[in-house]
C-alpha cells in the first residue's frame, strides 16, 4: 500500500485555523475564473474570502505559496477519489504504479481544462517546481507524486528490483521536471498534446533503465 492519506483529531483552534485556510483556498477558485495568475493579489484574495491580510500571512507566506498549495490540494482531492474509484495501485508493479500516479496528473489537468492550468504557468510561480534543496512536501504542486515515487522506488531497491545505487530522490525529482515540461507544452498546444501518452512512453523508458537486470 502506498501512503497517501492520514487522519488526526483537531483542536478547536486548529479547526478554526483550517476554516480560515479553506476560505482563502475557495477564494482562489472564484478568482481564477476572472483573473490570470499574475493579476491576482493578496488584497483581492482577502476581500473575496473576508479574511484579514494579517490572517492571510499567518497561514501562507506569499500569494505564490497559497496558489501552489491550492493546486496541490485540488490534485490531492482528485487523486484520493481517482485511486479509489478508477484505479487500484495495488494491482500494478513498481514502475506501473509510478506511471499511473503521474498519468493521473494529466487526467486531472484535462478535467480542469488547459486554459485553467495555463493560467498558473508563470515564471513567478516558484511552487510549480521549486529547487530540490527546498522543502518539497510543503510547497510543490507535484509534492504528492514526488513523495509517492520516492516511496515506491525505495521499495523497489529493498526488493532488489531496482539497481542498488539508484538515487530515488533524484529520480523522483527528474520525473516531476519531465511531467511539468509535458504539462507546459500541453498548455501551449491548447490541450492537443498527448500528455498521458508522453508520460507513459518517456517514464517507462527511464524507469526501465533502472531495473536490476540479471547477468
Secondary structure, DSSP 8 states (H G I E B T S, - for coil): -----------HHHHHHHHHHHHHHHHHHHHTTTS-TTT--HHHHHHHHT--HHHHHHH-SSHHHHHHHHHHHHHHHHHHHHHHHT--GGGS-HHHHHHHHHHHHHHHHHHH-HHHHHTT--TT-GGGS--TTS-HHHH-TTHHHHHHHHHHHHHHHHTTSB-TT--HHHHHHHHHHHHHHHHHHHHHTTT-S-HHHHHHHHHHHHHHTTB----
